[in-house]
Amino acid sequence: MTALNRKYLFIFNLSMDLDNPILATSNLWVNEMAKKFDCVYVYTTHAGRYKVGSNTTVYELGGGTLIRKIKAIMKISLIIPILFRFRKVSAVFHHQSPRTAVYPGLFIRFFSIPQCIWYSHSSKPISLILSRLIANRVFSSSVESFPIPTRKMFPLGHGIDVEAAGEAFLIAPKKRSGVIFAGRINPIKNLGDCIEAIGKSALREKSFDLIGPLQSNSIYLEELKRLAAEKKVNLSLERPIPHDLIFQRMSSARIFYAGMKNSVDKSCLEAAATGCFILTSDEASSRLSGMDLIWELITGSRKLPDLPTQIDLLEKLSEQNESNYRILIHKKASEMNSSFKIAAKISQFLQTYGA
């Protein structure tokens, strides 16, 4: 097979690091999509420990300081001639990377190379506004998770490691009471709302375990500590857990808090796939995790109760019924957010667009 007869996939993402507790799943997406192409080139902002197949090559672009950003732009510029040469047999995927969907995305559009972007977040930087015009198609976890209206958008779910989640679910360790959260600890996660809800609830063990890095300074954490003391909630902070261990930690928990609004946190779907109940006020998070089905069975309606009421309803579940509910949420979250299925759908679009 000659070079120009192969199918090439160029992926731009933020991280290729299995030790990253937030972005480790990017490695899984790459490997799933690599099954559909002959040669895959990954250009990532940060490269740590990763595992890829023999048809995949990873390049680190870097970033952070102004000088590093300039070097990253220079590296990206060197990719453009390669894309032009293989323009008739190539496809491009921007994974949560709207900046590269603008540059070199604009050149890629001129070269008539099919490209798409997957983005799920409530923030809408100028790069996202431009990239959604340049890309041929936009994918997100849900309609609500893409902050700019566009006819190009297709909701697919979030893409999680359902195999690892399933293994953790089958182990079925003793469930801890209280509530846990895993992710970046910052105001956008609305962690104070959860502390308020736990304080108002009838939960026997009023505890809230936070697992993850503190994104800014300690002021926000001190505010949470003061609120927890006022509401008599036992607040604990744990260091970030490597992604290959997070499923075991989630599977040992009973209730997981997903505080993002108008966006779906991948971690809440991972928790649901391990059989964890999801505490959330976000409709899309409830739907993708399968919790809307739980509320329908308990209350007769898929409408979200307020947070304290959610906690009280989950507290009243009998052990027998709770086991059945856990099986349901595990299956639903796994079916709706399989990285295998989502990567296959994106790959199919990239291979057939314009054909």
Sequence and secondary structure as in RCSB ss.txt:
>XXXX:A:sequence
MTALNRKYLFIFNLSMDLDNPILATSNLWVNEMAKKFDCVYVYTTHAGRYKVGSNTTVYELGGGTLIRKIKAIMK
ISLIIPILFRFRKVSAVFHHQSPRTAVYPGLFIRFFSIPQCIWYSHSSKPISLILSRLIANRVFSSSVESFPIPT
RKMFPLGHGIDVEAAGEAFLIAPKKRSGVIFAGRINPIKNLGDCIEAIGKSALREKSFDLIGPLQSNSIYLEELK
RLAAEKKVNLSLERPIPHDLIFQRMSSARIFYAGMKNSVDKSCLEAAATGCFILTSDEASSRLSGMDLIWELITG
SRKLPDLPTQIDLLEKLSEQNESNYRILIHKKASEMNSSFKIAAKISQFLQTYGA
>XXXX:A:secstr
  GGGS EEEEEEEEE TT TTTTHHHHHHHHHHTT SEEEEEEEEE S    TTEEEEE   SSHHHHHHHHHH
HHHHHHHHHHTGGGEEEEEES HHHHHTTHHHHHHTT  EEEE   S   HHHHHHHHHSSEEEESSGGGS S  
TTEEE    B HHHHHHHHHH    EEEEEEES BSGGG HHHHHHHHHHS  SS EEEEES B S THHHHHHH
HHHHHHT EEEEE    HHHHHHHHHTEEEEEE  SSS  HHHHHHHHTT EEEES HHHHHHHTHHHHHHHHHS
  S   HHHHHHHHHT  HHHHHHHHHHHHHHHHHHTBHHHHHHHHHHHHHHTT 
